[in-house]
């Protein structure tokens, strides 16, 4: 019994140490990919920033594509949870749709690396990396768009969209936000996320208030 207990404790320690190494690697990788993009980041540099030997990284991740997917999965999960956590409690369909814009930009402004990662994962992500994304990561993006479509459909059922197609409205909202985010990544001096949020929100306010019909 004693040997079994000791083995269990050793295994728990090994798992805890592996999780800590994984966390350190992902933190270093998130910074590297946010600053240098997929092509510019190097696994050896990520290992050095995490203060781990290179073989420790490859023991947990097969290569840069898998490491990048893990970082994108974590970033997309954070964005989804933050935005939905702020929007889902709202009850007014108009405020929920507008709130999605506010929450997305607030999330990006509070966590600039997330903005860079999220924008780069939806604009210009290398095709071979897109192909390598696992179903769990791909479903995060699909599920988030499905949620936006549900918000737009709810607004449509209350007459806020007139004859506009809810799917098109949801796609337009997502596209406007992500394009503004990508532009900020490329030209950060031109406009802050908060300024972009006000500009894009004004367009959708006009639409929902009937001024764009």
KAWO-V153565 format. One record per residue. RES is the residue in three letters. PHI is phi in whole degrees, -180 to 180 (999 if undefined). D_LAST is the distance of its C-alpha to the last C-alpha in whole Angstrom. Layout:
res:phi:d_last
RES:PHI:D_LAST
RES:PHI:D_LAST
This chain:
res:phi:d_last
UNK:999:75
UNK:-62:75
UNK:-62:74
UNK:-63:71
UNK:-66:70
UNK:-63:71
UNK:-63:69
UNK:-62:66
UNK:-67:66
UNK:-64:66
UNK:-64:63
UNK:-63:61
UNK:-66:62
UNK:-62:61
UNK:-64:58
UNK:-64:57
UNK:-67:58
UNK:-65:56
UNK:-65:53
UNK:-66:54
UNK:-62:54
UNK:-62:51
UNK:-63:49
UNK:-65:51
UNK:-65:50
UNK:-65:46
UNK:-64:46
UNK:-66:48
UNK:-67:46
UNK:-60:42
UNK:-66:43
UNK:-64:45
UNK:-69:42
UNK:-66:39
UNK:-83:41
UNK:-119:43
UNK:76:40
UNK:-64:42
UNK:-68:44
UNK:-79:45
UNK:-75:46
UNK:-120:50
UNK:-61:51
UNK:-62:54
UNK:-69:53
UNK:-63:51
UNK:-61:54
UNK:-64:56
UNK:-66:53
UNK:-82:53
UNK:59:57
UNK:-133:58
UNK:-68:60
UNK:-59:58
UNK:-66:59
UNK:-69:58
UNK:-70:54
UNK:-72:55
UNK:-72:57
UNK:-107:53
UNK:-133:51
UNK:-69:52
UNK:-175:50
UNK:-66:47
UNK:-62:45
UNK:-68:46
UNK:-66:46
UNK:-64:42
UNK:-61:41
UNK:-63:43
UNK:-68:41
UNK:-64:38
UNK:-60:38
UNK:-65:39
UNK:-66:36
UNK:-65:33
UNK:-64:35
UNK:-62:35
UNK:-62:31
UNK:-59:30
UNK:-66:33
UNK:-66:32
UNK:-69:28
UNK:-67:28
UNK:-63:31
UNK:-88:29
UNK:-92:25
UNK:-58:27
UNK:-69:29
UNK:-69:25
UNK:-112:24
UNK:-81:21
UNK:-56:18
UNK:-64:16
UNK:-68:19
UNK:-67:20
UNK:-67:17
UNK:-68:17
UNK:-64:21
UNK:-64:21
UNK:-64:20
UNK:-59:23
UNK:-67:26
UNK:-62:25
UNK:-68:26
UNK:-64:28
UNK:-62:30
UNK:-66:30
UNK:-71:31
UNK:-73:34
UNK:-132:35
UNK:-55:35
UNK:-59:37
UNK:-63:35
UNK:-59:32
UNK:-64:34
UNK:-65:35
UNK:-67:32
UNK:-65:30
UNK:-73:33
UNK:-78:33
UNK:-113:30
UNK:-134:30
UNK:80:33
UNK:-65:35
UNK:-52:38
UNK:-58:38
UNK:-65:41
UNK:-77:40
UNK:-56:37
UNK:-65:40
UNK:-87:42
UNK:-61:39
UNK:-72:41
UNK:-61:39
UNK:-66:38
UNK:-69:37
UNK:-60:34
UNK:-67:33
UNK:-60:32
UNK:-70:30
UNK:-65:29
UNK:-65:29
UNK:-68:27
UNK:-66:24
UNK:-62:24
UNK:-65:24
UNK:-60:21
UNK:-64:20
UNK:-65:21
UNK:-62:19
UNK:-66:16
UNK:-64:17
UNK:-63:18
UNK:-64:15
UNK:-65:13
UNK:-66:16
UNK:-93:16
UNK:86:12
UNK:-73:10
UNK:-100:9
UNK:60:8
UNK:-95:9
UNK:-71:9
UNK:-78:13
UNK:-58:14
UNK:-61:17
UNK:-66:15
UNK:-64:13
UNK:-63:17
UNK:-65:18
UNK:-65:15
UNK:-62:16
UNK:-61:20
UNK:-63:20
UNK:-64:19
UNK:-65:21
UNK:-71:24
UNK:-66:24
UNK:-64:24
UNK:-64:27
UNK:-64:28
UNK:-64:28
UNK:-65:29
UNK:-63:32
UNK:-79:33
UNK:-134:32
UNK:-63:33
UNK:-79:34
UNK:-74:30
UNK:-159:28
UNK:-82:29
UNK:-57:27
UNK:-64:26
UNK:-66:25
UNK:-64:23
UNK:-61:22
UNK:-63:20
UNK:-67:18
UNK:-73:17
UNK:-60:16
UNK:-61:14
UNK:-63:12
UNK:-75:11
UNK:-63:12
UNK:-62:9
UNK:-64:7
UNK:-72:9
UNK:-89:9
UNK:87:5
UNK:-80:6
UNK:-97:4
UNK:-85:0
